[in-house]
Amino acid sequence: MSQRSKEALIALRRIQRKIEQSSRRLAENGGVTPSQLKVLQLLSEYPEISVGWIGEQTQLKNATITSLIDKLVERRMVSRRKCDTDRRRVWIRMEPAGKEALDNAPNLLQEKFETRFDELEDWQKSMVVASLQLVSKMLDADKIDATTILDSDLIDAYNHEDSQK
Protein backbone atom coordinates (compact mmCIF):
# COMPACT_ATOMS: atom_id res chain seq x y z
CA MET A 1 0.00 0.00 0.00
CA SER A 2 1.43 3.37 -0.99
CA GLN A 3 1.83 6.26 1.46
CA ARG A 4 -0.75 8.31 -0.47
CA SER A 5 -3.23 5.43 -0.30
CA LYS A 6 -2.73 5.24 3.46
CA GLU A 7 -3.25 8.99 3.81
CA ALA A 8 -6.47 8.81 1.79
CA LEU A 9 -7.84 5.91 3.84
CA ILE A 10 -6.97 7.69 7.08
CA ALA A 11 -8.82 10.80 5.88
CA LEU A 12 -11.87 8.69 4.97
CA ARG A 13 -11.82 6.96 8.34
CA ARG A 14 -11.55 10.31 10.14
CA ILE A 15 -14.64 11.56 8.30
CA GLN A 16 -16.50 8.36 9.14
CA ARG A 17 -15.53 8.62 12.82
CA LYS A 18 -16.53 12.29 12.98
CA ILE A 19 -20.00 11.42 11.64
CA GLU A 20 -20.30 8.62 14.21
CA GLN A 21 -19.16 10.89 17.06
CA SER A 22 -21.55 13.65 16.03
CA SER A 23 -24.49 11.24 15.83
CA ARG A 24 -23.64 9.77 19.22
CA ARG A 25 -23.24 13.22 20.83
CA LEU A 26 -26.58 14.35 19.43
CA ALA A 27 -28.32 11.22 20.72
CA GLU A 28 -26.75 11.65 24.16
CA ASN A 29 -27.37 15.39 24.49
CA GLY A 30 -30.56 15.87 22.52
CA GLY A 31 -32.05 12.40 22.68
CA VAL A 32 -32.67 12.38 18.94
CA THR A 33 -30.85 11.23 15.82
CA PRO A 34 -29.63 13.73 13.20
CA SER A 35 -32.51 12.63 10.93
CA GLN A 36 -35.09 13.19 13.66
CA LEU A 37 -33.56 16.57 14.43
CA LYS A 38 -33.78 17.54 10.76
CA VAL A 39 -37.51 16.75 10.80
CA LEU A 40 -37.95 18.82 13.95
CA GLN A 41 -36.06 21.70 12.29
CA LEU A 42 -38.39 21.53 9.28
CA LEU A 43 -41.36 21.59 11.65
CA SER A 44 -39.98 24.67 13.39
CA GLU A 45 -40.35 26.55 10.09
CA TYR A 46 -43.95 25.47 9.38
CA PRO A 47 -46.81 24.66 11.72
CA GLU A 48 -47.60 21.44 9.85
CA ILE A 49 -45.89 19.56 7.04
CA SER A 50 -46.71 16.50 4.97
CA VAL A 51 -44.72 13.29 5.18
CA GLY A 52 -44.18 13.50 1.42
CA TRP A 53 -42.63 16.94 1.75
CA ILE A 54 -40.29 15.63 4.47
CA GLY A 55 -39.15 13.00 1.97
CA GLU A 56 -38.47 15.65 -0.66
CA GLN A 57 -36.52 17.84 1.74
CA THR A 58 -34.46 15.08 3.38
CA GLN A 59 -34.17 12.66 0.43
CA LEU A 60 -34.98 9.82 2.81
CA LYS A 61 -36.85 6.72 1.67
CA ASN A 62 -40.53 6.39 2.61
CA ALA A 63 -39.86 3.42 4.89
CA THR A 64 -37.15 5.38 6.70
CA ILE A 65 -39.41 8.40 7.13
CA THR A 66 -42.25 6.23 8.43
CA SER A 67 -39.97 4.64 11.03
CA LEU A 68 -38.51 8.00 11.99
CA ILE A 69 -41.97 9.59 12.42
CA ASP A 70 -43.20 6.55 14.38
CA LYS A 71 -40.36 7.06 16.87
CA LEU A 72 -41.06 10.79 17.19
CA VAL A 73 -44.79 10.13 17.70
CA GLU A 74 -43.97 7.46 20.29
CA ARG A 75 -41.90 10.01 22.21
CA ARG A 76 -44.68 12.61 21.84
CA MET A 77 -42.37 14.99 19.96
CA VAL A 78 -44.72 15.16 16.98
CA SER A 79 -48.30 14.25 16.21
CA ARG A 80 -49.70 13.03 12.93
CA ARG A 81 -53.06 13.19 11.27
CA LYS A 82 -54.53 12.09 7.98
CA CYS A 83 -55.48 14.80 5.51
CA ASP A 84 -59.20 15.62 5.43
CA THR A 85 -59.36 15.73 1.63
CA ASP A 86 -56.84 13.01 0.69
CA ARG A 87 -56.61 10.07 3.10
CA ARG A 88 -53.28 9.00 1.57
CA ARG A 89 -51.63 12.23 2.73
CA VAL A 90 -50.37 12.47 6.31
CA TRP A 91 -49.62 15.73 8.14
CA ILE A 92 -47.07 16.11 10.94
CA ARG A 93 -47.13 18.77 13.68
CA MET A 94 -44.50 19.50 16.33
CA GLU A 95 -45.50 19.00 19.96
CA PRO A 96 -43.95 20.69 23.04
CA ALA A 97 -41.56 17.76 23.67
CA GLY A 98 -40.25 18.14 20.11
CA LYS A 99 -39.73 21.88 20.59
CA GLU A 100 -37.82 21.17 23.81
CA ALA A 101 -35.63 18.54 22.11
CA LEU A 102 -34.93 20.97 19.26
CA ASP A 103 -34.03 23.78 21.69
CA ASN A 104 -31.65 21.52 23.63
CA ALA A 105 -29.98 19.80 20.67
CA PRO A 106 -26.40 20.65 19.66
CA ASN A 107 -25.69 21.83 16.13
CA LEU A 108 -25.64 19.20 13.40
CA LEU A 109 -22.35 18.28 11.77
CA GLN A 110 -23.75 19.08 8.33
CA GLU A 111 -24.50 22.65 9.47
CA LYS A 112 -20.78 23.08 10.23
CA PHE A 113 -19.94 21.53 6.87
CA GLU A 114 -22.42 23.74 4.97
CA THR A 115 -21.12 26.90 6.62
CA ARG A 116 -17.48 26.11 5.94
CA PHE A 117 -18.18 24.77 2.44
CA ASP A 118 -20.08 27.96 1.53
CA GLU A 119 -17.03 30.00 2.59
CA LEU A 120 -14.85 28.27 -0.02
CA GLU A 121 -14.07 29.80 -3.39
CA ASP A 122 -16.12 28.35 -6.27
CA TRP A 123 -13.09 26.51 -7.70
CA GLN A 124 -12.44 24.94 -4.27
CA LYS A 125 -16.07 23.83 -4.00
CA SER A 126 -15.79 22.22 -7.44
CA MET A 127 -12.58 20.42 -6.44
CA VAL A 128 -14.10 19.09 -3.22
CA VAL A 129 -17.25 17.84 -4.95
CA ALA A 130 -15.28 16.28 -7.82
CA SER A 131 -12.86 14.58 -5.40
CA LEU A 132 -15.65 13.18 -3.24
CA GLN A 133 -17.55 11.96 -6.30
CA LEU A 134 -14.39 10.25 -7.55
CA VAL A 135 -13.83 8.55 -4.18
CA SER A 136 -17.47 7.47 -4.16
CA LYS A 137 -17.05 5.95 -7.62
CA MET A 138 -13.76 4.26 -6.63
CA LEU A 139 -15.58 2.54 -3.76
CA ASP A 140 -18.51 1.53 -5.99
CA ALA A 141 -20.69 3.77 -3.83
CA ASP A 142 -21.76 6.16 -6.58
CA LYS A 143 -25.03 4.27 -7.20
CA ILE A 144 -25.99 3.97 -3.53
CA ASP A 145 -29.08 5.92 -2.54
CA ALA A 146 -28.04 8.60 -0.04
CA THR A 147 -29.33 11.65 1.77
CA THR A 148 -27.81 15.00 2.73
CA ILE A 149 -28.13 14.16 6.42
CA LEU A 150 -24.90 13.05 8.10
CA ASP A 151 -26.33 10.35 10.35
CA SER A 152 -24.44 7.16 11.21
CA ASP A 153 -27.78 5.40 11.86
CA LEU A 154 -28.75 6.10 8.26
CA ILE A 155 -25.38 4.87 7.03
CA ASP A 156 -26.01 1.60 8.86
CA ALA A 157 -29.58 1.39 7.52
CA TYR A 158 -28.50 2.02 3.93
CA ASN A 159 -25.63 -0.49 4.28
CA HIS A 160 -28.11 -3.09 5.56
CA GLU A 161 -30.48 -2.44 2.64
CA ASP A 162 -27.63 -2.73 0.15
CA SER A 163 -26.44 -6.02 1.64
CA GLN A 164 -29.96 -7.42 1.24
CA LYS A 165 -29.87 -6.82 -2.54
Order of alpha helices (4+ residues) and beta strands (2+ residues): alpha-alpha-beta-alpha-alpha-beta-beta-alpha-alpha-alpha-alpha
